[in-house]
Amino acid sequence: MKLGILADIHSNLPALQECLGVLQGEQVDGYLVLGDTVGYGPFPNECLELIKQLPVVRVIAGNHDWAAVELEDVESFNEEARQAILWTRTVLKPEHKVFLNALEYNIHTEFYQLVHGSPRDPLDEYLLDVDTFEKNLEDLKANICFVGHTHLPLFFYREKETNKLNSRTIAEGEELALDRTTAQIINPGSVGQPRDGDKRASFGVFDTGTLKFKLMRKEYNIGIIQEEMKKAGLPEPLISRLSEGR
């Protein structure tokens, strides 16, 4: 089965639509959504409606998703993120609040584990370095784990020959040959707010048959979402950073 991997959409409908167009061309069978579908951007209802219509979809909660339905305290958020969440709360439709409230935050199958932050702290921990990777090993429920939260395309893995733990960025178009016998954590980057210096949406495809993951990037109309963010009165730093991929 080929699965589209989407993380940190953050209410960015133009980016999501472009990614789904690419993934449909890849003839994916279903989708895995790694949390933070909402937050930051101006299209929370539209993004949730689109996600709910996807085939064979598994969606997990992120910290912004929980904050949008008051399951997480926004006091820990920075000021721009807090303002965006408070705005999101005012526009979310009741049926989408129900949907977000019902999301699990840690899913695992025979093929993979899905969390937003990290296996040991599924909502809030940023997995950025090998030390943090090592501290999460005992909480892995499957040796192939997909995460989001950092908005960076990263690969954490244990070398089979040496048992050494490593991490590195994942390049556009790179295909990772994964292995069910050793620990690996993959972050596909962010659909809606990339932070690796590349403003294009970042996402991936995972084939459960071949155990290969491919990272993909796609341009989208940033001007459209920036204009809608301005109309909604969302914080300016959230608007400008989309042009920079930071």
N, C-alpha and C positions, 0 to 999 in steps of 0.2 A: 504493500500500500504506500502510495506517495502522499505525503502530508505537507501542506504549507505551514510554515512556522512564522507567527507574527507576535511581536512583543511591543509594548509601550506605544500603542496607537495614539493615545492622548488626544482623543476627539479631533483628529486631523483627517477629515473625510477625503479631501483630494488625494492625500498620500495613500490612504487605505484603498481607495478605488483603483489607483494605478497599480498597487501591489497585487490586488486581486485579479486584475487583468493579466498580469504576467503569470500568476500562478495558474489561472485557468488555461493559459497557453501551454503550461507545463503538464496539463491534464492531471492535476492532483485529485486524489480521492476524498480528501478531507482536510481539516485545519486544526492546528493547535494554537491557542491564543494565550500568551504567557503573562497576562495581567496588565493593569493600567490602560484599559480601553478608554477610560475617560480621564479628565484632568487636563489643565493647561489650555486646550483648544476650544473652539466655539461650536463643535458639532457632536456633543455627547449622545444625544438621542439618535441622530442619523447613523453614527458609527455603531451603536448598540443594535439598532434595527437591522443593519446590514450583516453584522456578525451573527445575529440570531437566525438569519436566513441561510447561512452557509451549511453545506452538507457535512455530516459526520464530524461536527465541531466539538472540541473540548476546550472550555474556557476556564481559566483560573483567575482568582482575585489578585489584584495588586494593592499596594498601600493607598493609591489615589482612588481606586474603586471603593475600597472600604471607607475612606474618608468622605467620599461623596454621599454615602448613606449613613454617615455618622457612627460607623463601627470603629473608626480610628480617629484619634484626636488630632486636629489640624495644628495645634500649638507647636508640634515638633517640626512643622513644615517651614520652609523659608517664606518670606512675606509674599513674594509673587505667586508661589504655589498655593499658599493659603487663600489669597484673594481669588484665584481661579477656581479652587474647590468650593468656596462659598458661593461664587456665581453659579457653578455647576449645580449645586443643591437647589438653586431657585428655578432652574429650567428643566431638570430631569422629570420625565413623565413617570407617573405612578408605576406603570408596568415595568419600566426599566429599573426603578428602585427595587422592586421585588426581585427582578433578575439578578441584580448586583448583590443583594442580600443573601441570595441562595448559593452564590458561587463558593466552591471549595478553594482552598489555598495550597493544597498539596495532593497531587494525584500521581499514582504510579501504576504501571502495567508491567507485563513481562518484557516489554520493549524499552520503556522509558519512564522517567520521573519528570514531573512538571512542577516548578515552583517559580514565584516571581523574583524573590531576593536570593535565597540560598536554601539548601536542604535543612539546615539547623534553625534558620530564622526566615521562613518562607515569604514574609511580607516586606521586611525592612532591611535586611543585611545586604550591603554592597559587596559583591564578589569581584575583587579587583586584583588580587595577588595570590601567589602560591601559598603563603602562610595561611590565608583565609581558606583557600581550597583544602589544605591539609586538615584544618579544624572542622571541616564539614564532612570528611570522609565517612565517619561513623554514622552519619545521618542519611547517607545515600541509600535509597530503596531500590535503585536500579543503576547499573553501571553507565548508562547513557542518561544524562540529566540535562534538561533545557531550562534556562533561566532568562530573566530580563533585568529590569531595574537600573542598570548602569548606563544603558543606551549605547553600549560599546560592543562591537563584534569581537568576542574573545573565546578562546579555546583553552580549557584546563584539562590536563591529562596526566596519567601515570605511564611512564615508559615501561613496556613489558620486559625488555631485556635487563634494564638496570634498576627498575622499581623507583626511579627518580620522578619527582613531581615537577611539571613544567606548565608554563602558560605562554600564550602568544596571541596576537591579533589574527583575525581571519580576513583574507583579501577577497575583493569582489571576484566572483566566479570560481573561487577555490572550492575544491571538493574534498571533504574530510572522509577518510575511510575509518569508520568507528568500529568498536570492538566490544562485544557484550561481556568480555571476561576481565576487563580492567576499567578503572574509574575514569570517566570523562564528563566534563560539564561544558555545554555549548551555549553561548549567548549570541543570538542572531542580530543584535543591534536593535535600533528603534525604527519603527515605521514612521512615527509622527514627530519625533524630535531628536534626530541623530546628534551625537555629541563627540564624534571622532574627527571632526574637521571636514567631513564630507556631508553636504547638506541633502544629498539624495536619501530617500527612504531605504532602510536596510531590513532585510528579511531573508528567509531561507526555505529550502525544500529538504525533507528527510524521507528517505525510502526505507521502510521497515524490512524490505526483502534483502536489499544489498547492504543495508546499514551505512549508506552514504548520505552525508549532509552537504548541500551546496549553498553558499552565501550569494545573495543577489542584491543589486542596488537598482533603484529606479527614480528618475527625475519626476517631479510633479509640479503643478502650478503653485508655487509658494505665495505669489501675490494674492491669489484668491483667499487663502486662509488668513493671510495677514490683514487683508481688508475686513474680513468678517470679525477677526479678533478686535480690531479697532472699533468697529460698530458695537461690539458687545462690551466695550470698556475694559477689556482684559489688560494686564500690566504690559507696558511697552517692552521691558526686557524679554518677555516671553515671545513677543512679536519679532523683534530684531534678531534674536538668536537663531531663528529658523533660516535666515539668509547666510548664516555663518557655519551652521552645523556644529554649534558649540553649546 
